[in-house]
Structure formats: structure tokens, C-alpha cells
Amino acid sequence: MATDTRKVMLGALLLLVSTVLILGPLGLPVPTVAAGVAALGLAAGALLVGTSEDGRPV
């Protein structure tokens, strides 16, 4: 099976950035809007990684 490395890299980057945004640097509180955007980023990153291979996504 071929893997689209661009999708994997972009998805991993979205997952990393969104995780850092949700957890917040140094435990500072995260605004609600930023947490919502980060949650969407986590969903998009998971979707990109999940659909990076040929065939049906899980």
C-alpha cells in the first residue's frame, strides 16, 4: 500500500500544534475560542493521517 507522506506530515503537524495549543504553554489557561480551533485541528490531523493510505479509511 502506498502512503501519501504529505498527508501524514501535515496531519502530524496539525496534531502536534493543536495538542500544544490545548495543553497550553506552562499551564496557562487557554481561551475558549483557541481551544475550539485546536479541537478542530486535532480532528483534521486525525482525518489526514487516517486517510493517508490507499483503500478505505478506518
C-alpha positions in Angstrom: 0.0 0.0 0.0 1.3 3.4 -0.9 1.2 6.1 1.8 0.8 9.8 1.0 3.7 11.2 3.1 2.4 14.8 2.6 -0.9 13.9 4.3 0.9 12.1 7.2 3.3 15.0 7.7 0.6 17.7 7.6 -1.6 15.6 9.9 1.2 15.0 12.4 2.0 18.7 12.4 -1.7 19.6 13.0 -1.9 17.1 15.8 1.3 18.5 17.4 0.3 22.1 17.1 -3.2 21.5 18.3 -2.1 19.5 21.3 0.3 22.2 22.4 -2.4 24.8 22.0 -4.9 22.8 24.0 -2.5 21.9 26.8 -1.2 25.5 26.8 2.3 26.6 27.4 3.3 26.5 31.1 -0.2 25.6 32.2 -1.7 29.0 31.3 -5.4 29.0 30.7 -6.5 28.6 27.1 -9.3 30.9 25.8 -12.4 29.0 24.7 -12.1 30.1 21.0 -8.5 28.8 20.9 -9.5 25.5 22.4 -12.3 25.1 19.9 -9.9 25.8 17.0 -7.4 23.4 18.5 -10.1 20.7 18.8 -10.9 21.1 15.1 -7.2 20.9 14.3 -7.0 17.6 16.2 -9.9 16.3 14.2 -8.4 17.4 10.9 -5.0 16.0 11.7 -6.5 12.6 12.7 -8.5 12.6 9.4 -5.5 13.4 7.3 -3.4 10.6 8.9 -6.3 8.2 8.8 -6.9 8.7 5.0 -3.2 8.8 4.0 -3.2 5.3 2.6 -4.9 3.8 -0.3 -8.2 2.0 0.3 -10.9 2.6 2.7 -10.2 4.7 5.8 -10.9 3.1 9.2 
